Amino acid sequence: MAAAGAPDEDEAIEQGRRLFEAPWGFLKGVVDLAHLPAADRPEVAFAGRSNVGKSSLINALVRQSDLARTSNTPGRTQEINYFLCRTATPSFYLVDMPGYGFAKAPKPKVEAWTALVKDYLRGRATLARVYVLIDSRHGIKEVDRTILAMLDEAAVSYQAVLTKADKISVTALAQCRSATAKALEQHPAAFPEVLVTSSETGAGIDTLRAAIWRLVAERRAT
């Protein structure tokens, strides 16, 4: 049951649909914090290890096939990418963070991207939440634990989103969701609810849109 004064799920889903119905566009790619856009609105970021389906999920979220670049080459996203819909209400930035955990990238590049992400997490007051994508076929890997610890240290609110839910059985998916929720109980900055999505079938996308709408609406109201 929704709390007094809070929108119910059906309303939140409708508001989330409206939030993402207008076209979104690429604003800028950032490789240095000095080039971040003005901190004048909430930001919602997506993080995940390489090939977790991050770009595909962002594209499904905005109903556009090519907003975020998809690639079979791990580590293609090498900067913090900002997206904006100028007519979205409330207005906010959608942020695609560099993928992590790729093995073939040169070590200096990995170190540079890691430093960029750490500095961004520590210093961006308008960052409302990071959605950490976890491949439902594999669950939380050791490389994911590194980013979870980084988010805990930075005291940035984050929520786990299982991807590729269509690729495994219903039973295996339920087990992964339960195991992920249990693991996150040990992380102080983690939001307790684990979302489940599929970019292929669209499952869970409306719930994710609703969650983002609630989040940015609360931030804009404060």
VENURJO-V584664 format. One record per pair of residues at least 4 apart in sequence whose ideal C-beta (glycine too) atoms are under 6 Angstrom apart, sorted by the first residue. I is the first residue (numbers start at 1). GAP is how many residues later the second one is. D is the distance in whole Angstrom. If there is no record, write none. Layout:
BEGIN
I|GAP|D  I|GAP|D
END
This chain:
BEGIN
2|4|5  2|6|5  7|4|4  7|5|5  12|198|4  12|202|6  13|193|5  13|197|5  15|198|5  16|193|3  16|194|4  16|197|4  19|69|6  19|194|5  20|42|5  20|189|6  22|63|5  22|65|5  24|38|5  24|43|6  24|59|5  24|61|4  26|57|6  27|55|4  27|57|5  28|54|5  29|50|4  29|52|5  30|5|5  30|6|6  30|49|6  30|50|4  31|48|5  33|86|5  37|45|6  39|87|5  41|50|5  41|51|5  42|50|4  42|84|6  42|86|4  42|174|5  42|177|4  43|50|4  43|52|5  43|83|5  43|84|5  44|50|6  44|84|6  44|85|6  44|168|6  45|50|4  45|52|5  45|85|5  46|8|6  46|50|6  46|85|5  47|50|4  47|83|5  47|85|5  47|100|6  48|4|4  48|6|4  48|85|3  49|51|5  49|52|4  49|94|5  50|24|4  50|25|5  50|49|4  50|51|6  50|52|4  51|23|6  52|81|5  52|83|5  52|111|6  53|4|6  53|110|4  53|111|6  53|146|6  54|79|5  55|13|4  55|14|6  55|15|4  56|14|6  56|143|4  57|106|6  57|142|5  58|10|4  59|5|6  59|6|6  59|8|5  59|9|5  60|139|4  60|145|5  62|5|5  68|28|5  71|5|4  74|28|4  75|24|6  75|27|4  75|30|5  77|21|5  77|22|5  78|20|6  80|17|6  81|15|4  82|11|5  82|13|6  83|11|4  84|9|6  90|126|5  90|127|6  90|130|4  92|124|4  98|15|5  100|47|6  101|42|4  105|4|5  105|5|5  119|4|6  120|4|6  121|33|4  121|35|5  122|32|5  127|29|6  128|87|5  128|91|5  129|28|5  129|86|6  130|26|6  130|28|4  131|28|6  131|30|5  132|26|5  132|28|5  133|28|5  133|30|5  134|6|6  134|26|5  134|28|5  135|28|6  135|29|6  136|26|4  136|28|5  136|29|5  136|32|6  136|37|6  136|40|5  137|30|6  137|31|5  139|37|5  139|40|6  140|4|5  140|43|5  148|39|5  151|5|5  151|7|5  151|38|5  152|35|5  152|36|6  152|37|5  155|34|6  156|33|6  157|32|6  158|31|6  158|32|6  159|32|4  160|20|5  160|34|5  161|34|5  161|36|6  162|34|5  163|34|6  165|8|6  165|31|5  165|33|4  165|38|6  166|32|4  166|34|5  166|35|5  168|4|4  168|5|5  177|17|5  180|14|5  181|13|5  184|6|4  195|9|6  195|13|6  196|8|5  197|7|4  198|5|4  213|4|6
END
